[in-house]
């Protein structure tokens, strides 16, 4: 259920067609709108944002554009997309701990599909430079910890092809900015993520009960009625991987129906292999030894 809700959240937050359901962004350009007005907004230290429709009347995927200009009128940053938004809620916050504010855009490069929005966080100090991008494949939350340092919670999709799109597995990654780069800090937060205070954990736990796992193994992952169980199992395994609890992740994956387990493990290994190559290798070895 949480994954269906997550998909609806993504549509509500990122789709221009449903954009009116949330507080509208004041400085924004959407390709499906005919009345996009150009915007200008002053920042700090003499910088200014210009955002609106691109000058090319035939542009589609880059119909909107935004640029940051220096006090001398020089473009120091530009982003183009199907839609471009200045995130005024996040702009002005200190993301990298240097005590200086940053500028935050949301850009859609996927032709209006809600899956393809991303954050761009750009710093103007000590000289203009991009800090990082974050893909918005699921919900992204920015918050400050007790020390005032930025913490980024990112719902991250897992392996595709083993559930319906509405039930795509997701798990949480937690990111920090250190030395100007995004770093994975997820293990620091796993005590909270994998506890009863987590709504997602409780939702998965309610599905991963012995009778449901037996049902999954008996009737198969391809049964449409098992989609929520399959998704919960893959989501839990993915979360264990992000928390670097690899033995627990393997135990979860070994609960998958045997007749499809080899294919699933191979697909799971492909999905996480770039960031967790050693565990991916163990998964592939385990699949071969079936």
ZAMARGU-4260 file (C-alpha; in steps of 0.2 Angstrom, whole numbers, plus 5000, padded with zeros to 4 digits):
<rodrens>
0) 5000/5000/5000 | 5014/5012/5004 | 5021/5010/4987 | 5004/5014/4978 | 5003/5030/4989
5) 5021/5034/4985 | 5017/5034/4966 | 5002/5045/4969 | 5013/5057/4979 | 5025/5057/4965
10) 5011/5061/4952 | 5004/5075/4963 | 5021/5083/4967 | 5029/5082/4950 | 5016/5081/4937
15) 5011/5098/4929 | 4993/5091/4926 | 4991/5089/4945 | 5002/5103/4950 | 4987/5114/4956
20) 4983/5102/4970 | 4998/5108/4980 | 5004/5126/4984 | 5009/5133/4966 | 5027/5137/4963
25) 5028/5156/4959 | 5044/5155/4949 | 5041/5141/4937 | 5038/5136/4919 | 5028/5121/4913
30) 5029/5115/4895 | 5010/5110/4895 | 5005/5128/4899 | 5002/5141/4886 | 5004/5156/4898
35) 5021/5154/4905 | 5027/5171/4910 | 5046/5175/4911 | 5052/5178/4929 | 5066/5187/4936
40) 5071/5185/4955 | 5086/5194/4964 | 5097/5183/4974 | 5111/5189/4985 | 5129/5196/4981
45) 5122/5203/4965 | 5116/5187/4957 | 5099/5186/4948 | 5088/5172/4941 | 5079/5172/4925
50) 5067/5158/4922 | 5054/5155/4908 | 5050/5148/4891 | 5065/5145/4880 | 5068/5156/4865
55) 5065/5142/4853 | 5046/5140/4848 | 5049/5123/4842 | 5057/5116/4858 | 5048/5102/4867
60) 5059/5093/4879 | 5069/5109/4883 | 5054/5121/4882 | 5058/5129/4898 | 5075/5137/4904
65) 5082/5145/4919 | 5099/5154/4921 | 5108/5163/4935 | 5117/5179/4930 | 5131/5188/4939
70) 5131/5206/4943 | 5141/5209/4927 | 5127/5200/4917 | 5137/5184/4914 | 5128/5167/4914
75) 5135/5157/4928 | 5123/5142/4927 | 5109/5136/4916 | 5096/5122/4916 | 5084/5117/4903
80) 5070/5105/4903 | 5052/5101/4899 | 5048/5110/4915 | 5059/5120/4926 | 5055/5127/4944
85) 5064/5137/4956 | 5062/5129/4973 | 5060/5144/4984 | 5057/5133/5000 | 5074/5126/4998
90) 5083/5140/4990 | 5093/5150/5003 | 5097/5135/5014 | 5115/5130/5018 | 5118/5112/5011
95) 5136/5109/5012 | 5140/5117/5029 | 5150/5132/5023 | 5137/5144/5030 | 5132/5151/5013
100) 5115/5149/5005 | 5112/5138/4989 | 5100/5140/4975 | 5088/5125/4971 | 5080/5121/4955
105) 5068/5106/4950 | 5070/5101/4932 | 5060/5089/4922 | 5070/5081/4908 | 5058/5066/4904
110) 5045/5075/4893 | 5033/5077/4907 | 5034/5060/4915 | 5034/5062/4934 | 5048/5049/4936
115) 5061/5061/4928 | 5061/5076/4939 | 5077/5080/4948 | 5084/5093/4960 | 5099/5103/4956
120) 5108/5112/4970 | 5119/5126/4965 | 5131/5136/4976 | 5137/5154/4972 | 5151/5154/4985
125) 5166/5155/4985 | 5163/5155/4966 | 5148/5148/4956 | 5148/5129/4956 | 5135/5115/4956
130) 5135/5105/4972 | 5125/5090/4966 | 5110/5083/4957 | 5096/5072/4965 | 5084/5061/4955
135) 5067/5062/4961 | 5062/5044/4957 | 5052/5045/4974 | 5050/5057/4988 | 5065/5068/4993
140) 5065/5077/5010 | 5077/5089/5016 | 5080/5092/5035 | 5092/5098/5047 | 5100/5087/5061
145) 5102/5092/5079 | 5119/5101/5074 | 5111/5111/5060 | 5118/5100/5046 | 5108/5096/5031
150) 5101/5078/5030 | 5093/5072/5014 | 5081/5057/5014 | 5078/5050/4997 | 5066/5036/4993
155) 5076/5025/4980 | 5069/5012/4969 | 5074/4994/4968 | 5074/4981/4955 | 5061/4983/4941
160) 5052/4969/4932 | 5046/4958/4947 | 5031/4969/4952 | 5019/4980/4944 | 5025/4998/4942
165) 5013/5004/4955 | 5021/4992/4967 | 5039/4995/4963 | 5050/4992/4978 | 5057/5007/4987
170) 5069/5009/5002 | 5077/5024/5010 | 5094/5031/5007 | 5100/5045/5018 | 5113/5057/5011
175) 5124/5071/5018 | 5135/5084/5009 | 5153/5082/5014 | 5168/5091/5006 | 5156/5097/4993
180) 5150/5080/4988 | 5135/5069/4992 | 5139/5054/5003 | 5129/5040/5008 | 5125/5041/5027
185) 5111/5028/5027 | 5119/5016/5040 | 5119/5030/5053 | 5100/5031/5052 | 5095/5012/5051
190) 5091/5011/5069 | 5076/5023/5065 | 5072/5016/5048 | 5071/4998/5054 | 5061/5001/5069
195) 5042/5002/5074 | 5043/5021/5073 | 5045/5020/5055 | 5028/5019/5045 | 5036/5010/5031
200) 5044/4997/5042 | 5027/4994/5050 | 5018/4993/5034 | 5031/4980/5027 | 5031/4970/5043
205) 5012/4968/5042 | 5014/4960/5025 | 5029/4949/5029 | 5021/4937/5041 | 5023/4918/5039
210) 5006/4915/5031 | 5009/4928/5018 | 5027/4922/5014 | 5020/4904/5012 | 5006/4910/5001
215) 5019/4919/4990 | 5030/4903/4989 | 5015/4892/4985 | 5006/4903/4972 | 5021/4912/4965
220) 5027/4930/4963 | 5018/4932/4946 | 5001/4930/4955 | 4993/4948/4955 | 4986/4945/4972
225) 5004/4943/4979 | 5010/4960/4972 | 5010/4969/4989 | 5019/4954/4997 | 5032/4953/4984
230) 5035/4972/4984 | 5037/4972/5003 | 5049/4958/5003 | 5060/4966/4990 | 5059/4983/4998
235) 5064/4976/5015 | 5079/4967/5006 | 5084/4983/4998 | 5083/4992/5014 | 5095/4979/5022
240) 5107/4982/5008 | 5106/5001/5010 | 5110/4998/5028 | 5124/4986/5024 | 5115/4972/5033
245) 5119/4960/5019 | 5116/4943/5028 | 5098/4949/5032 | 5095/4955/5014 | 5100/4937/5008
250) 5088/4929/5021 | 5074/4940/5014 | 5078/4936/4996 | 5079/4917/5000 | 5061/4918/5005
255) 5056/4922/4986 | 5047/4908/4977 | 5061/4895/4972 | 5055/4893/4954 | 5059/4912/4950
260) 5072/4915/4963 | 5087/4914/4952 | 5080/4927/4940 | 5075/4938/4954 | 5093/4937/4962
265) 5101/4941/4946 | 5090/4956/4943 | 5092/4962/4961 | 5111/4960/4959 | 5110/4971/4943
270) 5100/4984/4952 | 5112/4986/4966 | 5129/4981/4958 | 5136/4997/4955 | 5135/5003/4973
275) 5137/4986/4982 | 5148/4975/4970 | 5153/4963/4983 | 5136/4959/4989 | 5130/4958/4971
280) 5143/4945/4967 | 5137/4935/4982 | 5119/4936/4975 | 5125/4930/4958 | 5135/4916/4966
285) 5120/4911/4977 | 5109/4911/4961 | 5120/4899/4952 | 5121/4887/4966 | 5102/4885/4967
</rodrens>
